Amino acid sequence: MEKVQKPIIEVSLDRELDLVIAYKKAMRLAEISGLNFTDQTKFATAVSEISRNALAYARKGKVTFFIVKEDVGYYVQAIITDQGPGISNLGTLLQKLDSQTNRQQTGIMNCKRLSDKFDMDSGAGKGTCVKIFMRLPVGHPPINSLILSGWRNHFSQLAPISPYDELKQQNHLLLKVLEELRIKESQTKEQIKKIQSLNTELEHNYIKIKELSKDYAIQNELLLKRNKELDDFAHIVSHDLKAPILNLKGIIQLIEDGKLNDQEKMFSIFKGQLKKMENLIECILTYSRAGHEKVDKTRLDIKEFLTTMIKNLAMPDSFHVETEDELPILFTEEIFVEQVFSNLLSNAIKYNNKQEGKVKVGIERNTEDEIIYFVEDNGPGIPLNKREAVFNMFTILQKKKDVNSTGIGLAIVKKIINEKGGKIWIEDAVEWDTGSRFCFTWPVEVVH
């Protein structure tokens, strides 16, 4: 066989959503190349299953689609490749799988039966390459470079599809194929055996797709949330990073105009603006990573943890931090808990305007018996109409001369808590006439 021309479509396999794209494009290519509905579905199902194997065993891969010809006949071809660990005893494995006639046969053999031609090459440490062929109808008109160019242009202009809608369509198509296979069971005994095996595999795929559809719905919701965060993030970052850049441009203009000759003053201003930019960039990186790292969970005694943290806090001698005795023991990620309490306690100390500052850390339970943690201070408090804004990036409600802050600490706290499925809000202080009470939930396993 020889390729008529360069690839028609290429799909990178980096995550589960790419399986939907590969399936959709395989169906479309099979349709426009002249295959009937049943062969379209067989081809796309085989491509999807092998692509899923590439993601499962190699974490990533690629699907490339061609039109190839042999003598006067044409085939639609999909090549699925990965750079995974490979299979050292592929020949023995395929021979063993091919000899199985019961329901334990794997997806590889079912994909082989779905295809008109099937080829698989692999070796230890060399990755895996699978070629799937579906024969076009006999007498198919010649496929020349102009036709292929039109197909490539067609696929390049296809609008993005919704993964959720695509999964519903796949479910519908798979059910139709299942019905067609049941009708054909009466044709021959051999066909009945093949169809029963294929039906079993399709039923498993149907269950998997139903499970994936739920996961895709969750991922879609998370993606919308991430996109909104990204838009807000880009707007805020561009605004705040522009300030020191504009200041530097102004200084450069003064130097060019000969209005700034004091080198010591000039370098001092430059260093100050560069330091501000450096702090902003470092804060942005901290915010972007907050809550995303994969961290092992450990047993964490909140009382002991806070006692150690408070000893290491920098605060005036007149300042007093109190913790309740009845605090839980959690099984959670210590680093995230530390970031939350560290920011809340540091803010309570930095912005306190009382000669004798006081902070209290404790818990309470709501009507649903959910644990609510709180950090309460006797400081100036936060107005009701500002309590949402303080969690936005670079928001500083009150600037203190001796306090260097970028206004990102509470944004990090909120992001970490939200990533873990909790929530955070602000109430009036309960213990004192003034001050604020920062309340949050941390939905993790409680050991005690």
MIZA-842116 format. One line per field, with one value per residue (C-alpha): residue number from 0; residue in three letters; x, y, z. Coordinates in nm, 3 decimals. Layout:
k = NUM:...
r = ala:...
c1 = X:...
c2 = Y:...
c3 = Z:...
REM end
This chain:
k = 0:1:2:3:4:5:6:7:8:9:10:11:12:13:14:15:16:17:18:19:20:21:22:23:24:25:26:27:28:29:30:31:32:33:34:35:36:37:38:39:40:41:42:43:44:45:46:47:48:49:50:51:52:53:54:55:56:57:58:59:60:61:62:63:64:65:66:67:68:69:70:71:72:73:74:75:76:77:78:79:80:81:82:83:84:85:86:87:88:89:90:91:92:93:94:95:96:97:98:99:100:101:102:103:104:105:106:107:108:109:110:111:112:113:114:115:116:117:118:119:120:121:122:123:124:125:126:127:128:129:130:131:132:133:134:135:136:137:138:139:140:141:142:143:144:145:146:147:148:149:150:151:152:153:154:155:156:157:158:159:160:161:162:163:164:165:166:167:168:169:170:171:172:173:174:175:176:177:178:179:180:181:182:183:184:185:186:187:188:189:190:191:192:193:194:195:196:197:198:199:200:201:202:203:204:205:206:207:208:209:210:211:212:213:214:215:216:217:218:219:220:221:222:223:224:225:226:227:228:229:230:231:232:233:234:235:236:237:238:239:240:241:242:243:244:245:246:247:248:249:250:251:252:253:254:255:256:257:258:259:260:261:262:263:264:265:266:267:268:269:270:271:272:273:274:275:276:277:278:279:280:281:282:283:284:285:286:287:288:289:290:291:292:293:294:295:296:297:298:299:300:301:302:303:304:305:306:307:308:309:310:311:312:313:314:315:316:317:318:319:320:321:322:323:324:325:326:327:328:329:330:331:332:333:334:335:336:337:338:339:340:341:342:343:344:345:346:347:348:349:350:351:352:353:354:355:356:357:358:359:360:361:362:363:364:365:366:367:368:369:370:371:372:373:374:375:376:377:378:379:380:381:382:383:384:385:386:387:388:389:390:391:392:393:394:395:396:397:398:399:400:401:402:403:404:405:406:407:408:409:410:411:412:413:414:415:416:417:418:419:420:421:422:423:424:425:426:427:428:429:430:431:432:433:434:435:436:437:438:439:440:441:442:443:444:445:446:447
r = met:glu:lys:val:gln:lys:pro:ile:ile:glu:val:ser:leu:asp:arg:glu:leu:asp:leu:val:ile:ala:tyr:lys:lys:ala:met:arg:leu:ala:glu:ile:ser:gly:leu:asn:phe:thr:asp:gln:thr:lys:phe:ala:thr:ala:val:ser:glu:ile:ser:arg:asn:ala:leu:ala:tyr:ala:arg:lys:gly:lys:val:thr:phe:phe:ile:val:lys:glu:asp:val:gly:tyr:tyr:val:gln:ala:ile:ile:thr:asp:gln:gly:pro:gly:ile:ser:asn:leu:gly:thr:leu:leu:gln:lys:leu:asp:ser:gln:thr:asn:arg:gln:gln:thr:gly:ile:met:asn:cys:lys:arg:leu:ser:asp:lys:phe:asp:met:asp:ser:gly:ala:gly:lys:gly:thr:cys:val:lys:ile:phe:met:arg:leu:pro:val:gly:his:pro:pro:ile:asn:ser:leu:ile:leu:ser:gly:trp:arg:asn:his:phe:ser:gln:leu:ala:pro:ile:ser:pro:tyr:asp:glu:leu:lys:gln:gln:asn:his:leu:leu:leu:lys:val:leu:glu:glu:leu:arg:ile:lys:glu:ser:gln:thr:lys:glu:gln:ile:lys:lys:ile:gln:ser:leu:asn:thr:glu:leu:glu:his:asn:tyr:ile:lys:ile:lys:glu:leu:ser:lys:asp:tyr:ala:ile:gln:asn:glu:leu:leu:leu:lys:arg:asn:lys:glu:leu:asp:asp:phe:ala:his:ile:val:ser:his:asp:leu:lys:ala:pro:ile:leu:asn:leu:lys:gly:ile:ile:gln:leu:ile:glu:asp:gly:lys:leu:asn:asp:gln:glu:lys:met:phe:ser:ile:phe:lys:gly:gln:leu:lys:lys:met:glu:asn:leu:ile:glu:cys:ile:leu:thr:tyr:ser:arg:ala:gly:his:glu:lys:val:asp:lys:thr:arg:leu:asp:ile:lys:glu:phe:leu:thr:thr:met:ile:lys:asn:leu:ala:met:pro:asp:ser:phe:his:val:glu:thr:glu:asp:glu:leu:pro:ile:leu:phe:thr:glu:glu:ile:phe:val:glu:gln:val:phe:ser:asn:leu:leu:ser:asn:ala:ile:lys:tyr:asn:asn:lys:gln:glu:gly:lys:val:lys:val:gly:ile:glu:arg:asn:thr:glu:asp:glu:ile:ile:tyr:phe:val:glu:asp:asn:gly:pro:gly:ile:pro:leu:asn:lys:arg:glu:ala:val:phe:asn:met:phe:thr:ile:leu:gln:lys:lys:lys:asp:val:asn:ser:thr:gly:ile:gly:leu:ala:ile:val:lys:lys:ile:ile:asn:glu:lys:gly:gly:lys:ile:trp:ile:glu:asp:ala:val:glu:trp:asp:thr:gly:ser:arg:phe:cys:phe:thr:trp:pro:val:glu:val:val:his
c1 = 0.000:0.110:-0.023:-0.201:-0.089:-0.001:-0.225:-0.583:-0.626:-0.403:-0.532:-0.301:-0.402:-0.327:-0.645:-0.979:-1.156:-0.929:-1.093:-1.418:-1.242:-1.073:-1.403:-1.590:-1.330:-1.304:-1.682:-1.680:-1.390:-1.552:-1.879:-1.740:-1.518:-1.828:-1.856:-2.203:-2.323:-2.229:-1.872:-1.842:-1.927:-1.698:-1.406:-1.464:-1.518:-1.192:-1.003:-1.154:-1.070:-0.706:-0.669:-0.799:-0.530:-0.263:-0.381:-0.413:-0.071:0.142:-0.032:-0.032:-0.017:-0.131:-0.390:-0.317:-0.573:-0.492:-0.652:-0.440:-0.486:-0.403:-0.427:-0.759:-0.913:-0.905:-0.894:-0.952:-0.667:-0.599:-0.251:-0.239:0.111:0.254:0.592:0.493:0.669:0.565:0.499:0.800:0.614:0.356:0.347:0.288:0.027:-0.170:-0.157:-0.289:-0.567:-0.664:-0.713:-0.961:-1.326:-1.496:-1.591:-1.246:-1.116:-0.965:-1.047:-0.749:-0.899:-1.244:-1.091:-0.918:-1.253:-1.413:-1.147:-1.098:-0.723:-0.543:-0.170:0.009:0.381:0.544:0.857:0.989:1.081:0.985:0.621:0.332:0.195:-0.152:-0.288:-0.662:-0.798:-1.156:-1.213:-1.406:-1.685:-1.578:-1.578:-1.521:-1.434:-1.065:-0.945:-0.695:-0.490:-0.756:-1.022:-0.789:-0.702:-1.072:-1.117:-0.826:-0.974:-1.312:-1.170:-0.963:-1.280:-1.497:-1.625:-1.526:-1.780:-1.919:-1.780:-2.110:-2.316:-2.066:-2.100:-2.477:-2.443:-2.196:-2.438:-2.714:-2.494:-2.372:-2.728:-2.820:-2.520:-2.619:-2.969:-2.827:-2.598:-2.888:-3.086:-2.791:-2.755:-2.984:-2.768:-2.498:-2.375:-2.031:-2.180:-2.383:-2.066:-1.889:-2.188:-2.238:-1.875:-1.905:-2.228:-2.063:-1.778:-2.019:-2.217:-1.899:-1.814:-2.164:-2.123:-1.780:-1.915:-2.201:-1.945:-1.727:-2.024:-2.067:-1.698:-1.704:-1.996:-1.794:-1.486:-1.690:-1.818:-1.465:-1.336:-1.593:-1.486:-1.118:-1.185:-1.362:-1.078:-0.830:-1.014:-1.032:-0.673:-0.544:-0.731:-0.601:-0.245:-0.219:-0.351:-0.118:0.194:0.145:0.188:0.563:0.631:0.470:0.669:0.992:0.898:0.837:1.178:1.346:1.170:1.296:1.650:1.623:1.493:1.785:1.553:1.690:2.065:2.081:2.212:2.170:1.806:1.754:1.895:1.693:1.371:1.464:1.536:1.208:1.000:1.183:1.138:0.767:0.744:0.941:0.705:0.401:0.534:0.624:0.275:0.118:0.314:0.213:-0.152:-0.143:-0.001:-0.221:-0.414:-0.302:0.006:-0.022:0.058:0.034:-0.215:-0.096:-0.240:-0.253:-0.334:-0.469:-0.406:-0.039:0.002:-0.131:0.071:0.392:0.288:0.198:0.538:0.705:0.481:0.640:0.412:0.436:0.471:0.130:-0.035:-0.213:-0.326:-0.560:-0.659:-0.947:-0.864:-1.114:-0.968:-0.993:-0.726:-0.743:-0.614:-0.524:-0.247:-0.052:0.103:-0.237:-0.366:-0.047:-0.094:-0.452:-0.387:-0.057:-0.219:-0.521:-0.313:-0.055:-0.330:-0.498:-0.168:-0.049:-0.368:-0.469:-0.497:-0.531:-0.257:-0.342:-0.416:-0.613:-0.679:-0.879:-0.878:-1.149:-1.428:-1.805:-2.064:-2.358:-2.702:-2.564:-2.294:-2.030:-1.709:-1.652:-1.307:-1.269:-0.988:-1.123:-0.948:-1.029:-0.894:-1.076:-1.303:-1.409:-1.718:-2.001:-1.981:-1.608:-1.615:-1.627:-1.372:-1.096:-1.063:-0.983:-0.621:-0.419:-0.698:-0.574:-0.848:-0.620:-0.255:-0.024:0.305:0.507:0.329:0.452:0.168:0.074:-0.288:-0.279:-0.276:-0.654:-0.690:-0.455:-0.649:-0.981:-0.839:-0.692:-1.016:-1.228:-0.996:-1.055:-1.432:-1.474:-1.588:-1.476:-1.662:-1.635:-1.855:-1.848:-1.633:-1.820:-1.572:-1.506:-1.692:-1.478:-1.295:-1.363:-1.421:-1.289:-1.487:-1.413:-1.492:-1.234:-1.413:-1.161:-1.161:-1.166:-0.961:-1.079
c2 = 0.000:0.357:0.678:0.888:1.209:1.367:1.305:1.428:1.476:1.457:1.441:1.469:1.249:1.438:1.390:1.212:1.485:1.408:1.065:1.239:1.445:1.136:0.947:1.238:1.294:0.921:0.909:1.214:1.091:0.747:0.913:1.144:0.867:0.658:0.396:0.291:0.375:0.039:0.053:0.417:0.319:0.014:0.224:0.508:0.265:0.083:0.416:0.534:0.211:0.197:0.571:0.506:0.239:0.491:0.735:0.465:0.305:0.585:0.898:1.053:0.968:1.070:0.959:1.022:0.956:0.868:0.740:0.452:0.234:-0.120:-0.202:-0.040:-0.039:0.229:0.211:0.469:0.426:0.540:0.512:0.540:0.585:0.642:0.660:0.445:0.142:-0.083:-0.458:-0.689:-1.011:-0.870:-1.172:-1.419:-1.194:-1.150:-1.524:-1.596:-1.336:-1.459:-1.812:-1.701:-1.752:-1.653:-1.313:-1.252:-1.131:-0.785:-0.460:-0.511:-0.826:-0.669:-0.374:-0.619:-0.784:-0.444:-0.361:-0.497:-0.489:-0.451:-0.422:-0.373:-0.317:-0.272:-0.344:-0.287:0.080:0.157:0.255:0.109:0.168:0.039:0.063:0.027:-0.012:-0.003:-0.091:0.159:0.023:-0.159:0.071:0.384:0.678:0.773:0.985:1.239:1.510:1.773:1.571:1.508:1.878:1.957:1.706:1.853:2.200:2.068:1.930:2.241:2.453:2.233:2.421:2.289:2.049:2.013:1.699:1.646:1.666:1.442:1.174:1.177:1.132:0.845:0.672:0.704:0.570:0.277:0.177:0.183:-0.036:-0.275:-0.307:-0.370:-0.640:-0.815:-0.829:-0.994:-1.265:-1.496:-1.495:-1.747:-1.921:-1.769:-1.422:-1.479:-1.558:-1.248:-1.024:-1.154:-1.079:-0.738:-0.666:-0.751:-0.513:-0.240:-0.279:-0.234:0.072:0.208:0.182:0.344:0.626:0.689:0.717:0.940:1.163:1.243:1.318:1.530:1.732:1.802:1.887:2.120:2.304:2.325:2.448:2.728:2.823:2.815:3.028:3.291:3.288:3.322:3.621:3.794:3.699:3.838:4.164:4.220:4.115:4.332:4.629:4.591:4.505:4.809:5.049:4.988:4.960:5.300:5.444:5.314:5.455:5.792:5.784:5.693:5.985:6.221:6.091:6.139:6.494:6.568:6.637:6.362:6.382:6.244:5.893:5.774:5.881:5.734:5.393:5.394:5.452:5.186:4.932:5.013:4.965:4.648:4.509:4.585:4.399:4.108:4.084:4.098:3.823:3.603:3.654:3.570:3.244:3.159:3.226:3.019:2.717:2.750:2.431:2.247:2.060:1.689:1.655:1.344:1.357:1.307:1.300:1.662:1.766:2.120:2.220:2.118:2.257:2.603:2.611:2.566:2.818:3.088:3.053:3.144:3.445:3.790:4.006:4.274:4.167:4.317:4.089:3.772:3.477:3.223:2.879:2.669:2.336:2.125:2.129:1.829:1.594:1.576:1.353:1.619:1.808:1.999:2.252:2.384:2.414:2.601:2.849:2.920:2.976:3.156:3.418:3.467:3.501:3.729:3.961:3.970:4.084:4.322:4.522:4.533:4.893:4.821:4.868:4.523:4.311:3.990:3.695:3.380:3.058:2.798:2.592:2.574:2.350:2.451:2.286:2.019:1.926:2.066:2.196:2.569:2.705:3.071:3.324:3.625:3.952:4.274:4.497:4.769:4.520:4.502:4.689:4.466:4.600:4.518:4.159:4.002:4.238:4.154:3.810:3.962:3.974:4.287:4.427:4.626:4.799:4.986:5.064:5.088:5.268:4.990:4.704:4.579:4.390:4.296:4.222:3.863:3.662:3.634:3.552:3.257:3.149:3.155:2.968:2.690:2.647:2.647:2.393:2.160:2.203:2.439:2.799:3.111:3.420:3.709:3.790:4.048:3.961:3.777:3.810:4.185:4.503:4.554:4.324:4.051:3.678:3.487:3.161:2.870:2.503:2.236:1.922:1.652:1.337:1.403:1.150:1.268
c3 = 0.000:-0.069:0.076:-0.188:-0.024:0.311:0.617:0.602:0.977:1.287:1.643:1.945:2.237:2.556:2.764:2.768:2.569:2.272:2.243:2.153:1.887:1.739:1.732:1.570:1.301:1.227:1.179:0.952:0.738:0.703:0.603:0.333:0.195:0.116:0.394:0.508:0.857:1.011:0.875:0.983:1.340:1.337:1.215:1.464:1.755:1.676:1.654:1.984:2.169:2.054:2.128:2.479:2.522:2.415:2.683:2.948:2.899:2.749:2.885:2.535:2.166:1.818:1.562:1.194:0.919:0.556:0.239:0.102:-0.205:-0.303:-0.673:-0.773:-0.425:-0.155:0.227:0.495:0.743:1.101:1.256:1.636:1.779:2.126:2.293:2.591:2.743:2.453:2.455:2.455:2.365:2.124:1.891:2.172:2.329:2.005:1.936:2.285:2.253:1.907:2.040:2.305:2.213:2.534:2.672:2.811:2.477:2.495:2.322:2.089:1.936:1.914:1.729:1.498:1.420:1.361:1.097:0.745:0.805:1.135:1.207:1.536:1.601:1.941:2.138:2.489:2.525:2.163:2.201:2.003:1.652:1.551:1.196:1.134:0.779:0.649:0.284:0.071:-0.153:-0.469:-0.768:-0.561:-0.790:-0.802:-0.511:-0.637:-0.468:-0.536:-0.352:-0.060:-0.046:-0.024:0.259:0.453:0.409:0.526:0.849:0.914:0.908:1.131:1.437:1.785:1.935:2.288:2.458:2.639:2.318:2.146:2.414:2.380:2.005:2.053:2.288:2.030:1.750:1.958:2.042:1.673:1.589:1.867:1.718:1.372:1.505:1.681:1.356:1.181:1.447:1.250:0.934:1.029:1.340:1.298:1.262:1.578:1.774:1.643:1.702:2.057:2.133:1.975:2.162:2.490:2.414:2.306:2.627:2.828:2.619:2.674:3.050:3.030:2.815:3.060:3.337:3.122:3.037:3.406:3.438:3.123:3.261:3.575:3.370:3.149:3.453:3.590:3.253:3.247:3.596:3.497:3.188:3.396:3.649:3.364:3.216:3.554:3.626:3.294:3.343:3.695:3.618:3.307:3.504:3.804:3.606:3.386:3.680:3.748:3.373:3.311:3.601:3.450:3.108:3.273:3.442:3.113:2.945:3.218:3.165:2.788:2.841:3.077:3.370:3.597:3.661:4.014:3.946:4.306:4.308:3.960:4.057:4.378:4.182:3.928:4.203:4.377:4.063:3.963:4.315:4.291:3.960:4.102:4.402:4.175:3.948:4.245:4.389:4.053:4.037:4.394:4.313:3.992:4.179:4.488:4.559:4.242:4.366:4.431:4.800:5.016:5.301:5.657:6.008:6.129:6.487:6.436:6.799:6.794:6.444:6.542:6.865:6.667:6.402:6.656:6.827:6.498:6.418:6.426:6.645:6.915:7.279:7.352:7.097:7.213:7.000:7.160:7.029:7.154:7.315:7.124:6.775:6.540:6.409:6.029:5.754:5.496:5.310:5.576:5.334:5.223:5.580:5.668:5.381:5.487:5.858:5.797:5.573:5.798:6.117:5.951:5.825:6.166:6.316:6.040:6.011:6.379:6.503:6.875:7.133:7.270:6.965:7.013:6.784:6.852:6.649:6.698:6.547:6.556:6.393:6.179:6.161:5.926:6.179:5.944:6.106:6.052:6.136:6.229:6.284:6.473:6.565:6.748:6.471:6.275:6.098:5.734:5.606:5.485:5.129:5.107:5.233:4.888:4.736:4.986:4.824:4.484:4.372:4.460:4.680:4.982:5.182:5.419:5.352:5.652:5.625:5.791:5.609:5.272:5.104:4.746:4.836:4.714:5.040:5.078:4.707:4.760:5.069:4.884:4.584:4.802:4.998:4.681:4.516:4.811:4.785:5.080:5.111:5.300:5.417:5.666:5.966:6.246:6.547:6.825:7.112:7.075:6.985:6.672:6.438:6.186:6.195:5.890:5.863:5.631:5.579:5.501:5.375:5.456:5.663:6.037:6.232:6.573
REM end
